[in-house]
Amino acid sequence: MRQPRSDSLLHTESLVADAASIAAVPPSYIEFLSGFQSLSSEDEATWFLTLEDYAGATAGAFSWDEFERMSLDAAMDGQDAESVRVFWREYLPVVLSVGGDYEFIAVSRLSGLVVHGVEPEFESVTRLTENVDALMHKVIEGQHAGFFFD
């Protein structure tokens, strides 16, 4: 389900400026995010995180960094917690799914690499594509459709 963005571009730009978490994300992805206020599967169990999510301006049950929080809660010691923090400083989640296993798609803030992670060890990821643009092309071509449209 897609809800088009109804606010002004000025508001969108302020959300981007307030959302330091999306620093270093490719401009094409920011442009994509600027096109909607919500984008989810029909059952709303899988959704793209929005500019509002990153800015902390939504009241959803899951925050954009929920899986990092879950991993930190499960960390066995300080070294495990630091490994979790290092991972999530690099990877920005862009899609979350809770319709079965908790899983996500994230983009590396360093390289642009797009990865997929699944509970219980969210930080043990599988490479999907080289960058967000390649991911979008694969989705349009029907690859990864099960993740987005089941």
C-alpha atoms as a printed R data frame, in Angstrom:
    type eleno elety resid chain resno      x       y       z
1   ATOM     1    CA   MET     A     1  0.000   0.000   0.000
2   ATOM     2    CA   ARG     A     2  1.386   3.352  -1.003
3   ATOM     3    CA   GLN     A     3  0.411   6.634   0.589
4   ATOM     4    CA   PRO     A     4  1.676   9.543  -1.514
5   ATOM     5    CA   ARG     A     5  3.469  12.372   0.210
6   ATOM     6    CA   SER     A     6  1.040  15.199   0.854
7   ATOM     7    CA   ASP     A     7  3.399  17.632   2.512
8   ATOM     8    CA   SER     A     8  5.521  20.251   0.838
9   ATOM     9    CA   LEU     A     9  9.053  19.723  -0.434
10  ATOM    10    CA   LEU     A    10 10.181  22.190   2.238
11  ATOM    11    CA   HIS     A    11  8.862  19.845   4.948
12  ATOM    12    CA   THR     A    12 10.563  16.890   3.243
13  ATOM    13    CA   GLU     A    13 13.875  18.742   3.204
14  ATOM    14    CA   SER     A    14 13.545  19.542   6.908
15  ATOM    15    CA   LEU     A    15 12.939  15.861   7.665
16  ATOM    16    CA   VAL     A    16 16.074  14.953   5.741
17  ATOM    17    CA   ALA     A    17 18.066  17.610   7.597
18  ATOM    18    CA   ASP     A    18 16.742  16.371  10.963
19  ATOM    19    CA   ALA     A    19 17.476  12.731  10.193
20  ATOM    20    CA   ALA     A    20 21.227  12.506  10.713
21  ATOM    21    CA   SER     A    21 20.847   8.743  10.525
22  ATOM    22    CA   ILE     A    22 20.467   8.870   6.762
23  ATOM    23    CA   ALA     A    23 23.690  10.758   6.181
24  ATOM    24    CA   ALA     A    24 25.738   9.258   3.337
25  ATOM    25    CA   VAL     A    25 22.732   7.485   1.824
26  ATOM    26    CA   PRO     A    26 22.689   7.912  -1.969
27  ATOM    27    CA   PRO     A    27 20.692  10.947  -3.147
28  ATOM    28    CA   SER     A    28 18.638   8.706  -5.443
29  ATOM    29    CA   TYR     A    29 17.338   6.874  -2.385
30  ATOM    30    CA   ILE     A    30 16.457  10.136  -0.625
31  ATOM    31    CA   GLU     A    31 14.576  11.118  -3.781
32  ATOM    32    CA   PHE     A    32 12.739   7.776  -3.683
33  ATOM    33    CA   LEU     A    33 11.808   8.332  -0.005
34  ATOM    34    CA   SER     A    34 10.560  11.810  -0.827
35  ATOM    35    CA   GLY     A    35  7.853  10.314  -3.026
36  ATOM    36    CA   PHE     A    36  5.689   8.768  -0.299
37  ATOM    37    CA   GLN     A    37  4.643   8.954   3.338
38  ATOM    38    CA   SER     A    38  4.195   5.196   3.617
39  ATOM    39    CA   LEU     A    39  4.887   2.200   1.429
40  ATOM    40    CA   SER     A    40  4.061  -1.268   2.703
41  ATOM    41    CA   SER     A    41  2.766  -4.687   1.814
42  ATOM    42    CA   GLU     A    42 -1.017  -5.104   1.865
43  ATOM    43    CA   ASP     A    43 -0.900  -6.615   5.354
44  ATOM    44    CA   GLU     A    44  1.551  -3.901   6.497
45  ATOM    45    CA   ALA     A    45  3.957  -6.565   7.773
46  ATOM    46    CA   THR     A    46  6.708  -5.349   5.406
47  ATOM    47    CA   TRP     A    47  7.418  -1.672   4.875
48  ATOM    48    CA   PHE     A    48  9.952   0.820   3.637
49  ATOM    49    CA   LEU     A    49 11.169   3.112   6.355
50  ATOM    50    CA   THR     A    50 10.240   6.710   5.639
51  ATOM    51    CA   LEU     A    51 11.793  10.090   6.185
52  ATOM    52    CA   GLU     A    52  9.422  10.480   9.134
53  ATOM    53    CA   ASP     A    53 10.634   7.183  10.623
54  ATOM    54    CA   TYR     A    54 14.273   8.279  10.503
55  ATOM    55    CA   ALA     A    55 13.388  11.661  11.990
56  ATOM    56    CA   GLY     A    56 11.492  10.021  14.853
57  ATOM    57    CA   ALA     A    57  8.238  11.648  13.751
58  ATOM    58    CA   THR     A    58  6.049   8.517  13.581
59  ATOM    59    CA   ALA     A    59  4.115   6.610  16.208
60  ATOM    60    CA   GLY     A    60  4.569   3.117  14.770
61  ATOM    61    CA   ALA     A    61  5.095   0.030  16.909
62  ATOM    62    CA   PHE     A    62  8.634  -0.378  15.516
63  ATOM    63    CA   SER     A    63 11.233   2.362  15.466
64  ATOM    64    CA   TRP     A    64 13.573   2.472  12.479
65  ATOM    65    CA   ASP     A    65 16.391   1.127  14.701
66  ATOM    66    CA   GLU     A    66 14.309  -1.520  16.502
67  ATOM    67    CA   PHE     A    67 16.426  -4.454  15.360
68  ATOM    68    CA   GLU     A    68 19.593  -2.775  16.654
69  ATOM    69    CA   ARG     A    69 17.867  -2.265  20.004
70  ATOM    70    CA   MET     A    70 16.826  -5.921  20.074
71  ATOM    71    CA   SER     A    71 20.396  -7.014  19.328
72  ATOM    72    CA   LEU     A    72 21.793  -4.758  22.045
73  ATOM    73    CA   ASP     A    73 19.310  -6.218  24.536
74  ATOM    74    CA   ALA     A    74 20.488  -9.717  23.580
75  ATOM    75    CA   ALA     A    75 24.216  -8.906  23.695
76  ATOM    76    CA   MET     A    76 26.078 -11.202  26.065
77  ATOM    77    CA   ASP     A    77 28.736  -8.687  27.081
78  ATOM    78    CA   GLY     A    78 30.237  -5.316  26.254
79  ATOM    79    CA   GLN     A    79 32.225  -6.696  23.338
80  ATOM    80    CA   ASP     A    80 29.071  -8.155  21.748
81  ATOM    81    CA   ALA     A    81 27.262  -4.848  22.266
82  ATOM    82    CA   GLU     A    82 30.107  -2.938  20.615
83  ATOM    83    CA   SER     A    83 30.022  -5.309  17.619
84  ATOM    84    CA   VAL     A    84 26.295  -4.621  17.280
85  ATOM    85    CA   ARG     A    85 26.872  -0.840  17.433
86  ATOM    86    CA   VAL     A    86 29.662  -1.023  14.816
87  ATOM    87    CA   PHE     A    87 27.409  -2.964  12.439
88  ATOM    88    CA   TRP     A    88 24.465  -0.574  12.756
89  ATOM    89    CA   ARG     A    89 26.667   2.511  12.437
90  ATOM    90    CA   GLU     A    90 27.542   1.210   8.987
91  ATOM    91    CA   TYR     A    91 24.192  -0.246   7.888
92  ATOM    92    CA   LEU     A    92 21.022   1.787   7.653
93  ATOM    93    CA   PRO     A    93 17.845  -0.318   7.572
94  ATOM    94    CA   VAL     A    94 15.596   0.683   4.668
95  ATOM    95    CA   VAL     A    95 12.947  -2.080   4.778
96  ATOM    96    CA   LEU     A    96 11.618  -3.935   7.833
97  ATOM    97    CA   SER     A    97  9.478  -7.061   7.868
98  ATOM    98    CA   VAL     A    98  7.694  -8.706  10.791
99  ATOM    99    CA   GLY     A    99  5.408 -11.104   8.910
100 ATOM   100    CA   GLY     A   100  7.088 -14.276  10.184
101 ATOM   101    CA   ASP     A   101 10.782 -14.001  10.952
102 ATOM   102    CA   TYR     A   102 11.876 -10.467  11.724
103 ATOM   103    CA   GLU     A   103 14.051  -9.383   8.812
104 ATOM   104    CA   PHE     A   104 15.360  -6.287   7.102
105 ATOM   105    CA   ILE     A   105 17.112  -4.840   4.094
106 ATOM   106    CA   ALA     A   106 19.825  -2.290   4.831
107 ATOM   107    CA   VAL     A   107 22.296  -0.150   2.906
108 ATOM   108    CA   SER     A   108 25.914   0.416   3.876
109 ATOM   109    CA   ARG     A   109 26.642   4.044   4.640
110 ATOM   110    CA   LEU     A   110 30.259   3.358   3.604
111 ATOM   111    CA   SER     A   111 30.029   1.388   0.365
112 ATOM   112    CA   GLY     A   112 26.351   1.536  -0.671
113 ATOM   113    CA   LEU     A   113 26.147  -2.278  -0.542
114 ATOM   114    CA   VAL     A   114 22.611  -3.582   0.100
115 ATOM   115    CA   VAL     A   115 22.233  -6.496   2.520
116 ATOM   116    CA   HIS     A   116 19.486  -8.697   3.980
117 ATOM   117    CA   GLY     A   117 19.405  -9.807   7.615
118 ATOM   118    CA   VAL     A   118 17.139 -12.149   9.589
119 ATOM   119    CA   GLU     A   119 16.666 -12.806  13.285
120 ATOM   120    CA   PRO     A   120 18.077 -14.027  15.608
121 ATOM   121    CA   GLU     A   121 21.479 -12.688  14.491
122 ATOM   122    CA   PHE     A   122 20.502  -9.597  12.530
123 ATOM   123    CA   GLU     A   123 24.134  -8.648  11.992
124 ATOM   124    CA   SER     A   124 24.887 -11.854  10.058
125 ATOM   125    CA   VAL     A   125 23.764 -10.603   6.640
126 ATOM   126    CA   THR     A   126 23.581 -11.725   3.032
127 ATOM   127    CA   ARG     A   127 24.576  -9.402   0.194
128 ATOM   128    CA   LEU     A   128 21.680  -8.542  -2.137
129 ATOM   129    CA   THR     A   129 23.055  -5.914  -4.530
130 ATOM   130    CA   GLU     A   130 25.909  -3.476  -5.000
131 ATOM   131    CA   ASN     A   131 23.723  -0.419  -4.329
132 ATOM   132    CA   VAL     A   132 20.176   0.858  -3.791
133 ATOM   133    CA   ASP     A   133 19.626   1.623  -7.485
134 ATOM   134    CA   ALA     A   134 20.459  -2.001  -8.370
135 ATOM   135    CA   LEU     A   135 18.023  -3.184  -5.685
136 ATOM   136    CA   MET     A   136 15.232  -1.030  -7.108
137 ATOM   137    CA   HIS     A   137 15.895  -2.375 -10.612
138 ATOM   138    CA   LYS     A   138 15.777  -5.955  -9.337
139 ATOM   139    CA   VAL     A   139 12.492  -5.294  -7.529
140 ATOM   140    CA   ILE     A   140 11.001  -3.753 -10.688
141 ATOM   141    CA   GLU     A   141 12.159  -6.819 -12.652
142 ATOM   142    CA   GLY     A   142 10.406  -9.085 -10.145
143 ATOM   143    CA   GLN     A   143 13.452 -10.321  -8.255
144 ATOM   144    CA   HIS     A   144 13.062 -10.212  -4.463
145 ATOM   145    CA   ALA     A   145  9.311  -9.912  -5.080
146 ATOM   146    CA   GLY     A   146  8.581 -12.486  -2.387
147 ATOM   147    CA   PHE     A   147 10.155 -10.298   0.225
148 ATOM   148    CA   PHE     A   148  8.117  -7.250  -0.746
149 ATOM   149    CA   PHE     A   149  4.837  -8.632  -2.028
150 ATOM   150    CA   ASP     A   150  3.981 -11.915  -0.276
